[in-house]
Amino acid sequence: MRKDMTIGNPLKIILLFSLPVLAGNLFQQFYNMVDTVIVGQYLGEDALAAVGSTGCLMFLVLGFANGIAQGFGVLIAHAFGAKDMKLLRHYVALSLALTLVVSVILTIPTVAASRQLLLWLNTPENIVDLANQYIRVIFAGILCTMSYNVAAGILRGIGDSRTPLYFLVFSSGLNIALDVFLIVVAGLGTAGAAYATVISQGIAAVLCFIVMFRKYDILRTHRTDYYWDPAGMGRMLSIGIPMALNYSITAIGTMVVQSAVNVFGSGVVAAFTAASKVCNIATQTMPTLGTAMATYCGQNLGAAKYDRIFSGMRSAFFLSFVAAGLGAAICCFAGPYMIGWFIHDPSAETIGYAMQYLYLASAFMLPLAWIFVYRNGLQGLGRGFVPMISGVVELVSRYIVILFTAKPLGYLGVCLSDPAAWLTTGLLLIITYLMWKRNAIKRQ
């Protein structure tokens, strides 16, 4: 099931690789959706708002961990594209060692400071305890989450996007069963939803590693692959850390938005949470394209096939229009019904707040699609600096819009911050790629 993306029709290869990734991304959203659906239906609106209020904080920490994991996968793709299997196995060994180290470094301070972080976000007093019960468990399970993403990144680096999907399907079913048992039967509240997620992702990670080592001898490490290599670790971290920082900087921007929403009370927080979940589901084709382009560009860069990179990125540009149109249609037409998945019997006012965000977001889906395609493509090409800076651009854009519009426009002004960030960042990344392409053509 591994796929050499340095040969064959680029558009066909990107699409075939993307389909399992899309299914995997949807199941990843399914994890989160099941948590929020069961929490909202069985524990009430306050509990839903509590879980939703942790979203940006989770993105900040887990995004950093998963960004590093994706960076490891980029170097796996480079080695696979260059057909250097000895280096490939060494990168796998380094990935495993660095995963353990990074997980420990992230887990200890986040678990200790979880409540204080929620207070800094202006989390409403009536939900802060429920939110803390949830987020502490999620942070304690960082190793499980990061391990799955590292295993999936390694497999996708050699072109296998199916194996991670199979185990996500299995673990999604397990997550549902654990959600029902731990929340409804065991009565663990919001912490039960977090335990279900962590346990399910941990099992998916273990199964991925077992299959990875049994199925692919090119990934099967030996004692000789584990050795002290500061230069190799530096290369991995030089790709992984900018990707991780990009996630974290983007998450800080999301935290700014969440903090601005929190001041309107738990009812608006619940509506915004539901709208965000709908938007995430509607736009899953976009991170799918991004994942495909990171692997595609990484393998072809390793093989020094620049014409294929140009052709593949051109195909992804046109696919981004399809992704944007699909996302906007889901938000506008299915949004009012999907909100009811997360909030039991939502009021007309709640639906109004949620749809206000979704309508504005729908008008700017295209630049959001560009962000995923060009940010991940540039990262696959080993150009991580501007993608990292693009996160700063997103952060500044959101902050400026909120600063000048939150008071006169209220909640509407907060909703405008995401579209403004997507537009400025999307244009920056397209321009950066075109500059890289021009320089690459000159060097040929």
C-alpha positions in Angstrom: 0.0 0.0 0.0 3.0 2.3 0.0 3.0 4.7 -2.9 5.9 6.2 -4.8 4.7 9.7 -5.6 7.7 10.5 -7.8 6.1 8.6 -10.8 2.7 8.6 -12.5 0.1 11.2 -13.1 0.3 13.9 -10.4 -3.4 14.7 -10.1 -4.4 11.0 -10.0 -1.7 10.3 -7.4 -2.7 13.2 -5.2 -6.4 12.2 -5.3 -5.7 8.5 -4.6 -3.5 9.4 -1.7 -6.0 12.0 -0.4 -9.0 9.8 -0.2 -7.8 7.7 2.8 -6.4 10.8 4.4 -9.8 12.5 4.0 -11.5 9.5 5.6 -9.0 9.6 8.4 -9.5 13.3 9.0 -13.2 12.8 9.1 -12.8 10.1 11.7 -10.5 12.4 13.7 -13.3 14.9 13.6 -15.6 12.1 14.5 -13.6 11.6 17.7 -14.2 15.2 18.7 -17.8 15.3 17.5 -18.8 12.2 19.5 -17.3 13.8 22.6 -19.2 17.0 22.1 -22.5 15.3 21.0 -22.6 13.0 24.0 -21.4 15.8 26.4 -24.0 18.2 25.0 -26.9 15.7 25.0 -26.2 14.0 28.4 -24.4 16.7 30.4 -26.0 19.8 29.1 -25.1 23.2 27.6 -22.6 24.2 30.3 -20.6 21.0 29.9 -20.6 21.5 26.1 -19.4 25.1 26.5 -16.7 23.8 28.9 -15.4 21.3 26.4 -15.6 23.8 23.6 -13.7 26.5 25.6 -10.7 24.1 25.8 -10.5 23.8 22.0 -7.9 26.5 21.3 -5.8 25.4 24.3 -5.8 21.9 23.0 -4.8 23.2 19.6 -2.0 25.2 21.2 -0.4 22.2 22.9 -1.4 19.2 20.8 -0.8 21.2 17.6 2.8 21.8 18.7 3.2 18.1 19.4 1.6 17.1 16.1 3.5 19.7 14.1 6.7 18.1 15.2 5.3 14.7 14.3 4.5 16.0 10.8 8.0 17.4 10.5 9.4 14.0 11.1 7.2 12.6 8.3 8.6 15.2 5.8 12.1 13.9 6.3 10.9 10.3 6.0 9.4 11.4 2.6 12.7 13.0 1.6 14.6 9.8 2.3 12.1 7.6 0.6 12.0 9.8 -2.5 15.8 9.6 -2.6 15.7 5.8 -2.2 18.1 6.0 0.8 16.7 3.2 3.0 19.5 3.3 5.5 18.8 6.9 6.2 15.1 6.2 6.2 15.4 3.7 9.0 17.6 6.0 11.0 15.0 8.8 10.7 12.4 6.3 12.0 14.6 5.6 15.0 15.2 9.3 15.7 11.4 9.9 15.4 10.6 7.4 18.0 13.2 8.7 20.5 12.3 12.4 20.0 8.6 11.6 20.3 9.2 10.2 23.8 11.3 13.2 24.8 9.0 15.9 23.4 5.9 14.2 25.0 7.4 14.3 28.5 8.5 17.9 28.1 5.0 19.0 27.1 3.0 16.9 29.5 4.4 18.0 32.8 3.9 21.8 32.6 0.6 21.6 30.8 -1.0 19.3 33.4 0.3 21.5 36.2 -0.9 24.8 34.7 -4.2 23.7 33.0 -6.5 25.6 35.3 -4.5 28.8 35.2 -4.4 28.7 31.4 -8.2 28.5 31.4 -8.5 31.5 33.7 -6.2 33.5 31.4 -8.6 32.7 28.6 -11.5 34.4 30.5 -13.3 31.0 30.7 -16.7 31.7 32.4 -16.7 30.9 36.1 -19.6 28.5 35.9 -17.7 26.2 33.5 -14.1 26.5 34.4 -14.1 23.4 36.7 -15.7 21.3 34.0 -13.2 22.5 31.4 -10.3 21.8 33.7 -11.5 18.2 34.3 -11.5 17.7 30.6 -8.2 19.4 29.6 -6.1 17.9 32.3 -6.8 14.4 31.0 -6.1 15.4 27.4 -2.8 16.9 28.4 -1.9 13.8 30.4 -2.4 11.7 27.2 -0.1 13.8 25.0 2.2 10.8 24.4 -0.8 8.8 23.0 -1.8 11.5 20.7 1.7 12.3 19.4 2.6 8.7 19.0 -0.3 8.1 16.7 0.5 11.1 14.6 4.2 10.1 14.4 3.3 6.6 13.2 0.8 8.0 10.7 3.4 10.5 9.5 6.0 7.8 8.9 3.5 5.7 7.0 2.3 8.6 4.9 5.9 9.5 4.2 6.3 6.3 2.3 2.9 6.8 0.6 0.7 4.6 2.8 -2.3 6.6 3.7 -4.6 3.6 4.3 -3.1 1.9 7.4 -3.6 4.9 9.7 -7.2 5.1 8.4 -8.0 1.5 9.3 -7.0 1.9 12.9 -8.7 5.2 13.2 -11.9 3.5 12.1 -11.4 0.9 14.8 -10.5 3.3 17.5 -13.5 5.6 16.6 -15.9 2.8 17.3 -14.0 2.2 20.6 -14.2 5.9 21.4 -18.0 5.8 21.1 -18.3 2.8 23.3 -16.0 4.4 25.9 -17.8 7.7 25.7 -21.1 6.1 26.5 -19.7 4.0 29.3 -17.5 6.6 31.0 -20.0 9.5 30.7 -23.5 7.8 30.9 -22.7 4.7 32.9 -19.7 5.6 35.0 -20.7 9.2 35.5 -17.2 10.7 35.0 -18.6 13.8 33.4 -16.4 15.8 31.0 -13.3 13.9 32.2 -14.9 10.7 30.9 -15.0 12.2 27.3 -11.3 13.0 27.6 -10.4 9.5 28.9 -12.3 8.0 26.0 -10.3 10.1 23.5 -6.9 9.4 25.0 -7.4 5.6 25.4 -8.7 5.3 21.8 -5.8 7.2 20.3 -3.3 5.3 22.4 -4.7 2.0 21.0 -4.6 3.3 17.5 -0.9 4.3 17.9 0.1 0.9 19.2 -1.7 -0.9 16.4 -0.1 1.5 13.8 3.4 0.7 15.1 2.8 -3.0 15.2 1.7 -3.1 11.6 4.3 -0.6 10.5 7.2 -2.8 11.7 5.7 -6.1 10.6 4.5 -5.0 7.2 7.4 -2.8 6.0 10.9 -4.1 6.3 12.2 -0.7 5.1 10.8 0.8 8.3 11.9 -2.0 10.6 14.7 -0.5 12.8 17.7 -2.4 14.2 20.0 -1.6 17.0 22.5 0.0 14.6 19.9 2.6 13.6 19.8 4.0 17.1 22.9 6.1 17.6 23.7 9.6 18.8 23.3 11.9 15.8 23.1 15.6 16.7 23.1 16.6 13.0 20.3 14.2 12.2 18.2 15.4 15.2 19.0 19.0 14.2 17.6 18.3 10.7 14.5 16.7 12.0 13.9 19.5 14.5 14.7 22.2 12.0 11.7 20.9 10.0 9.5 19.9 12.9 9.8 22.9 15.2 8.8 25.5 12.6 5.8 23.3 11.8 5.0 23.0 15.5 5.4 26.7 16.1 3.1 27.4 13.2 0.4 25.3 14.8 1.0 27.0 18.2 1.1 30.5 16.8 -2.2 29.8 14.9 -3.6 28.4 18.2 -2.7 31.6 20.0 -4.7 33.5 17.5 -7.6 31.1 18.1 -7.2 31.7 21.8 -7.6 35.4 21.2 -10.8 34.7 19.4 -12.0 32.3 22.1 -11.2 34.8 24.8 -13.2 37.4 23.0 -16.1 35.1 22.6 -16.0 34.0 26.3 -17.0 37.5 27.5 -20.4 37.1 25.9 -21.4 34.2 28.3 -21.7 30.4 28.1 -24.7 30.5 25.7 -22.7 32.3 23.0 -19.7 30.1 23.8 -21.9 27.0 23.2 -23.1 28.4 19.9 -19.6 29.4 18.8 -18.4 25.9 19.8 -21.1 24.2 17.7 -20.4 26.5 14.7 -16.7 25.8 14.9 -17.3 22.0 14.9 -19.6 22.3 11.9 -16.9 24.4 10.1 -14.2 21.9 10.9 -16.2 19.0 9.5 -17.1 21.0 6.4 -13.5 21.9 5.6 -11.8 18.5 6.1 -11.0 18.3 2.4 -8.5 21.2 3.0 -6.2 19.6 5.5 -6.5 16.5 3.5 -5.0 18.3 0.4 -2.4 19.8 2.7 -1.3 16.4 4.0 -1.1 15.0 0.5 1.0 18.0 -0.8 3.5 17.7 2.1 4.2 14.1 1.2 4.1 14.7 -2.6 6.4 17.6 -2.4 8.7 15.9 0.1 9.1 12.8 -2.1 9.7 14.7 -5.3 12.1 17.1 -3.7 14.1 14.0 -2.5 14.1 12.7 -6.0 14.9 16.2 -7.4 11.9 16.1 -9.7 11.0 19.8 -9.8 8.7 19.7 -12.9 6.5 17.2 -11.0 6.4 19.5 -8.0 5.2 22.4 -10.2 2.6 20.2 -11.9 1.3 18.8 -8.6 1.0 22.2 -7.0 -0.9 23.5 -10.0 -3.4 20.6 -9.7 -3.8 21.3 -6.0 -4.5 25.0 -6.7 -7.5 24.0 -8.8 -8.6 21.3 -6.3 -8.7 24.0 -3.6 -11.7 25.7 -5.5 -13.6 22.4 -5.2 -12.7 22.1 -1.5 -13.8 25.7 -0.8 -17.1 25.3 -2.7 -17.9 22.1 -0.9 -17.1 23.6 2.5 -19.2 26.7 1.9 -22.2 24.6 0.8 -22.1 22.4 3.9 -21.9 25.4 6.2 -24.7 27.4 4.6 -27.2 24.6 3.9 -26.5 21.9 6.4 -25.2 24.1 9.2 -28.6 24.8 10.8 -29.3 21.1 11.1 -25.8 20.1 12.2 -25.8 22.5 15.1 -28.4 20.3 16.6 -25.9 17.5 16.7 -24.0 19.3 19.4 -26.7 21.2 21.4 -29.8 19.5 22.5 -32.9 21.4 21.2 -31.0 24.7 20.4 -32.9 27.9 20.7 -33.4 30.2 17.7 -31.0 32.6 19.3 -28.3 30.0 19.6 -28.7 28.9 16.0 -28.6 32.6 15.0 -25.3 33.1 16.7 -23.8 29.9 15.2 -25.0 30.7 11.7 -23.7 34.3 11.9 -20.2 32.8 12.1 -20.8 30.1 9.5 -22.1 32.5 6.8 -19.1 34.8 7.2 -16.7 31.9 7.2 -18.3 30.5 4.0 -17.5 33.6 2.0 -13.7 33.1 2.7 -13.3 29.4 2.2 -11.0 29.7 -0.8 -8.2 31.5 1.0 -8.5 29.0 3.8 -8.0 26.2 1.3 -4.9 28.0 0.0 -3.4 28.1 3.5 -3.5 24.3 3.8 -2.3 23.6 0.3 0.6 26.1 0.1 1.7 26.0 3.8 2.0 22.2 3.7 3.5 22.2 0.3 6.2 24.6 1.4 6.9 22.6 4.5 7.3 19.5 2.4 9.8 21.4 0.3 11.8 22.2 3.5 10.8 25.8 3.5 9.4 26.1 6.9 10.2 29.7 7.8 7.5 31.6 5.9 4.8 29.0 6.9 5.8 29.7 10.5 5.7 33.5 9.9 2.3 33.0 8.3 1.0 31.9 11.7 2.2 35.2 13.1 0.3 37.0 10.3 -2.9 35.0 11.2 -2.4 36.0 14.8 -1.9 39.7 14.1 -4.8 39.8 11.7 -7.2 38.3 14.2 -6.0 40.6 17.0 -6.3 43.7 14.9 -9.8 42.9 13.7 -11.0 42.1 17.3 -9.3 45.2 18.7 -11.1 47.5 16.3 -14.4 45.8 15.8 -15.3 43.9 19.0 -16.7 46.9 20.8 -18.7 48.6 18.0 -19.9 45.3 16.4 -19.9 42.9 19.4 -20.0 39.2 18.5 -20.1 40.1 14.7 -16.7 41.7 15.0 -15.2 38.6 16.6 -16.7 36.5 13.8 -14.9 38.7 11.2 -11.5 37.9 12.6 -11.1 34.4 11.1 -12.0 35.5 7.5 -9.5 38.4 7.7 -6.8 36.1 8.9 -7.4 33.5 6.2 -7.3 36.1 3.4 -4.0 37.8 4.4 -2.3 34.4 5.2 -3.5 32.7 2.0 -2.2 35.4 -0.2 1.2 35.5 1.6 1.7 31.7 1.1 0.8 31.8 -2.6 3.3 34.6 -3.2 6.0 32.7 -1.3 5.5 29.5 -3.3 5.6 31.4 -6.6 8.9 33.0 -5.5 10.3 29.6 -4.6 9.1 28.2 -8.0 10.8 31.1 -9.9 14.1 30.5 -8.1 13.9 26.8 -8.6 13.4 27.2 -12.4 16.4 29.5 -12.5 18.6 26.9 -10.8 17.6 24.1 -13.2 
